[in-house]
């Protein structure tokens, strides 16, 4: 079990690490903007800010399906309902939304 002092020290180290990274990665930001970005990074690292769910878009569905299909007709004009397939895939993988 960690003591309060150890927890504070670990938190201080995380903040210093994030601040150091931001100074290198985004030296153009003003202090207030760096603080906002640092808070978002720390929230993300602590699990308080879940990343947005990945959504499949119709163009991705079309690319996946067409890349993996073959029509036996020489002049086949395949109709693909990529919007509906994308909606169904997203509903399947994220039903609670």
C-alpha distance (Angstrom), angle and dihedral (degrees) to the residues before:
residue distance angle dihedral
X1 . . .
X2 3.78 . .
X3 3.77 120.9 .
X4 3.80 121.8 -129.0
X5 3.77 89.6 -106.9
X6 3.82 91.6 54.2
X7 3.81 91.3 47.6
X8 3.81 91.0 50.8
X9 3.79 90.5 48.9
X10 3.81 92.7 50.4
X11 3.81 90.6 48.2
X12 3.82 90.7 49.6
X13 3.81 90.2 50.9
X14 3.81 91.6 50.6
X15 3.80 91.4 50.1
X16 3.80 91.9 48.3
X17 3.81 91.2 48.8
X18 3.80 92.8 50.5
X19 3.80 92.3 44.9
X20 3.80 91.0 49.6
X21 3.81 91.4 50.1
X22 3.80 91.8 49.0
X23 3.80 91.6 50.7
X24 3.81 88.6 55.7
X25 3.81 99.5 37.5
X26 3.81 99.3 38.4
X27 3.82 109.4 22.2
X28 3.81 88.6 151.8
X29 3.82 94.1 69.0
X30 3.77 123.1 99.4
X31 3.82 117.7 -121.5
X32 3.83 94.5 -100.4
X33 3.81 92.1 51.0
X34 3.81 90.8 47.7
X35 3.81 89.6 51.9
X36 3.82 91.3 52.0
X37 3.80 92.2 48.5
X38 3.81 91.8 44.8
X39 3.82 90.2 53.3
X40 3.80 91.0 51.4
X41 3.80 91.3 49.7
X42 3.81 92.6 48.0
X43 3.83 91.2 47.2
X44 3.80 90.1 50.2
X45 3.81 91.6 48.8
X46 3.80 92.1 49.7
X47 3.80 93.3 50.1
X48 3.83 95.7 -114.1
X49 3.77 93.6 115.0
X50 3.79 112.1 50.5
X51 3.78 116.4 -155.3
X52 3.80 116.0 -110.7
X53 3.79 115.1 -92.3
X54 3.78 116.7 -99.2
X55 3.79 112.3 -109.0
X56 3.79 125.3 -160.9
X57 3.79 113.6 -133.5
X58 3.81 124.4 -148.9
X59 3.82 93.4 -109.0
X60 3.81 89.9 57.4
X61 3.80 90.9 50.3
X62 3.78 90.6 49.8
X63 3.81 92.2 49.9
X64 3.82 93.3 47.6
X65 3.81 94.4 47.5
X66 3.80 98.3 42.2
X67 3.79 92.4 46.1
X68 3.81 90.3 55.6
X69 3.79 102.8 41.5
X70 3.75 138.4 79.6
X71 3.78 129.1 -166.0
X72 3.82 120.0 -148.9
X73 3.81 93.4 -152.7
X74 3.84 114.6 90.5
X75 3.83 94.1 -139.1
X76 3.78 99.9 31.2
X77 3.78 115.1 163.6
X78 3.76 99.4 -163.9
X79 3.78 116.3 -161.3
X80 3.78 113.6 -146.6
X81 3.80 121.3 -172.1
X82 3.81 95.4 -154.1
X83 3.83 95.2 165.0
X84 3.79 92.2 56.8
X85 3.81 93.4 43.1
X86 3.82 90.8 50.2
X87 3.81 90.5 50.0
X88 3.80 91.7 49.3
X89 3.82 93.2 47.5
X90 3.80 91.9 48.8
X91 3.81 90.7 48.0
X92 3.80 90.6 49.3
X93 3.81 94.5 51.1
X94 3.84 96.7 36.2
X95 3.82 106.9 28.6
X96 3.82 95.6 157.0
X97 3.80 95.1 63.8
